[in-house]
Amino acid sequence: MSTAGGAGVARLDAGPESDALGGAFASGEARPCPVCGARSGRARRTGEVVLRGCPCGVVYMDPLPRPSVIAEQEIEAFEGGLREETTEMFTAYYRDYPDDPVVRGFRESVEEIRRVTGGGRLVDVGIGTGLFLHLAREAGFAPLGVEISPACAARAREEFGVDAHVGDFESFEPVGPVDAVAMSDVLEHVADPRRFLAHAAAILRPGGALFVAVPCCRSTLFRGAEMLSRVPRVGALAGRFFAINHYTYFTREALARIARECGFEPVWVRGASPYVGRYDFSPLVKLGVRALVEAGRWTGLEARAELLAVKR
């Protein structure tokens, strides 16, 4: 469960492709919404990428970069080179990890999963530093990670002694059904979220748990960044909020919908707020981000969406 954007989870044969970020599809067709399938999304440019806003509420990148570029970006994110302001989201969470909101949130997520499953075998997709696997093991789970970056998997093994299958999640086949699948800051990084969730359902036992956490586009933070990205002088800075390896932004409703359609029954879907303390922003930018995050808490338009569901 990544603490810095799901490094190491992208499928290498992902969907329609472009020659580069911002290039055109070979077919010339718009990418359909990854949740409802509509092709009526309205294009809007935000910083380095072109996004489409679907009437169902989902916002998604169109076109997608080449599959090889997707893989390179995920590995670069793990190495801290994709967004320098997020580097500490990895370096702070190895064996000497702090007791901060990120760690407490991980522990809470593990406990929520344990309440539903009673424990058992847990698969964490996109392991980040390996901290979530470590906390799951402390809670009594038998954890295994799935990670596309060999360096990421090796570092997690060195820091926490946890195991990770190196490779693409959609090609991962465990021996027998598992009891839980967790993916935090992962689903927004995959070209086909429906196919990704369908594979999670395929490897889970009936009644097994799925935990997902993603950025939410129906939030004060997303809307504030989108508006500021169009303002001269500050637009480029605000546009960096829209990471070039985030391909789909969900609402809570869309997250619940796609989970149901992939064979899950939501236990709950809720909003959550990110911990801004580990992001390397200037004091003024950090103040603005915190204000938008707090506004989201007060209005119910929080910057993250979390789902806990069980396989039907």
N, C-alpha and C positions, 0 to 999 in steps of 0.2 A: 504494500500500500504506500504509494509514493508520497513524500512530503514536498515534492517540488515538481508536480506536473506530470506524474505517470510515466517517467522515463522508462523506455524499454517495453512498450506494450503494442506498438503499431504493427498491423499485419502487413507483410511485405508485398502481397499481391492485391493491394487495396484498390478496388473500384476504378472509376474513370480517372484519367490522369491528364495533367498538363505538362508542358515542357519546363515550366518554372512557376514559381508563385506569381499569380496574376496572368498566366498564359491561358490560352483558350482550349476547351475540349476539342479533340479531333472530330467528334460528331457535331459540334456546334450547339448541342442541346444543353439546357440548364440542368444542373444536378437536382434531382428531386429531394424534397424534404426527407431526411432520414427517419422521421417518426411517422408522418401521415402519408408520405409519398406524393404530395401535391407538387406541381411545378410552377406554382403561381407566386413563389417567393419574390419579394421586391428587393432588388440589389441595393446595397448601401456600402460605401467604402469607408473603412475605419482604419486609419494608419496604414500598415503595410499590406493588409489583406482586404479582399472583397467578400462581404458577407451577404446572405439573403435572409430576410425576415419573412417567415411563413405565417399565414393567417392563423395557424394552430398555436402560435406563440414561440416556436422553435426558431433559433437563429443559427445559420450554418454557413461554412465556407464554401464558396463556389467560384472558380474551380478548385479541386484538390491538387496539391503538388504530386509529382511523380512518387511512386512507392519507394524508390531508392532515397528520395529526399526526405520522405516521412521517417524512414529508419534512421537516417543520419541526424535528423533533428532530435529524435528521442535520445539517442546516445549523447549528442551534444548537450542536451538538457541535463543529463546525469552529470556530465563533466563541468557544468556550470557556465558553459559558453553561450547558451542560447539567450539568456536574459541575466545579465550580471547582478541585477537587483534581487534575484531569487537564489543566488549561490548559497547563502547561509541556511536556506531551508533544507539543504543536504548536510552541510558541514556541522551543524549544531546537533544532529540527531544520530550520532554514532554512540559508542558504548558509554561515554560520559554525558549522555543526554540530560537536559534540564527537566525540572518538573514545571512545565509551562502549559498554556492552553492546548497546544498541539498534542502533547503527550497525554494530558488528561482526556482530550477528545478521543484519542486512540483507545485508551483504557475503557472509556464509556462505550465505544462502538463494540469492542470485544465482549464486554459484559452483555450488551443488548443481543448480540449473536448467541452467546452462551445461554441466555434465558430461553431463546427459541429452540435451540438444538440440544441443549444439555451437554454440549462439548462434542468431541469427536475430531474428525479430520477436516482441517480448514485450509483452503487454497487462497493465497493472497496474490492478486494479479498486479504486476508492476510494483516491485517490492521496495523501491526507493533505497533507503539505508538498511532495511531489514528490521527496523524497530517494531513495526506492527507484528511481524512474525514472532519476534522475541516476546512481546507482551502477550500474544495469543498463547504461546507456549507456557508462560508464567501462569496463565489462567486455566491451564489444563488441557488445551487443545494439542493435537498432533499437527503442527503446521507445515506447509510446503508452499514455497513461492514459485511463481512463473515469471520469468524475466528474460527479455530479449538481449540485454546487454551482458556479455560475459564479465566485464569489469565490475559492473554493479553487483552481480551475483557473487563474485569472488570477494568483494569488499564486505558484503553483508555476512558471508560465511566467516571471514576473518574477525569482524567486529562482534558478532553475536552467536556464531556457531550454528546458524540456521541454513537449511538446505533450500536450493532453488533450482527448478528445471530451467535450463537455458534454451529459449526458443519462443516461438509464437504461441500465444494462448489458444488460438483456434486449432492448432495442431496438437495440443497437449491432451493426452489420453491417460488419466490416472488408472491404476489397477483397482477397479471397482468404484462404485459411486462414493462421492464425498459428502460431508455433512454441511459444509458452508463454503461459500465463495465470497470474497471481499474484493472490492475494487474502488479505491478512493483516488480521485484526480486521475482517472484512467479513461472512462467512457468518452470523454470529450476529445480524446486523442486518436480514436479509431475511425476509420473511414466508413464502416458499416456497423453502427451500434446494435442494430437489430440482430445481425448475424453473431455478434460478439455475445449478446445476452442469450441467444438461443443455444450457444455452445455451453454457457454456464448452466443452463437448464439441463442440457444433455448429460453433464457429468455429476449433477446433484442427485441425491436420493429424493424420493417423494417426501415432502415436509422439510427438506433441507433449506437452509437460509441463504439469501442473497443480500449483501450490503453494498450499496452504491452511494458515492458522494461525488458531486460535480458542481462546477460553477453554475449559477442560476442567472439567466438573462432577464427575468422579470424581477429586477432588483434596483435599488437606488444606485448601487455602485456601477452596474453595467450601464444604466441609462445616463448617469452622470458622465462616465467616461466617453460614451458614444457622443453626447452633445459637445463635450469639450474637444473631442477629436476633430471637430469641424471648425474650431476657432483658430484664427491665425496666431502664430507664435507658440501657443500651448498645444496645438493640435497634434504635433508629432509626439510630444511627451505623453499625452493622454492616449494616443493610438497604441502605445506600447502595452497598454492593458490587454489588448486583443492579441494574445500570443499566436505566433505563426504556426504553432503545432496544436492549436485548439480548433477542431473541425466542426464541432457541434456544441451549441449552448442550449441547455434544456430549461424548461420551467418545471415546477413540481408536478403540475398536471401532466405534462408530456412524459416525464420520467415514469410516473405511475402507469400511464397508458401503454408505453412501450414494454414495460415489465409485464403487465397483464397479457399483452398480445404475444409475449414470448413464453407464457406458461407459468407465470408467477401470480400470487395473490399478495398485494401489499399488506403488511402489518401496520405500517405507518409511513407517511411521507411528511417531511418537515423541513423548515428553513433552518439555516445555520449561518454563523458569521465567521469569516476567516480571522486568524490571528495576524495582525499587521506588524507586530514587533520584530519578526524575523526578516522582513523585507528591507532591502538597503535602498530606501528612498531618502531624498533630502528632507530636512525637518518640515519644510513648507508642504511638500507633496504628501508626506506621511500624515500631516495634520488634515489635509483635504480628504485623503482616503479614509482616515478614521471617522471623519464627519459623515461621509457617505455610508460607511458601514453602520455607524450608530443610527443614522436615519432609517436604515433598513430594518434594524431591530425594532424601532419604535413604530414603524408603519407596516411591519409584516412583509416587507419587500427585501428579504435578506439575500446576501450575495451567494449563498450556497444552497443546494438542495440535497437532502439525504433521504434514502429509501431503505427500508428493511422489508423484505418480502420472503414468502415461502413458496417452494415449488409445489404446484398443484399435483 
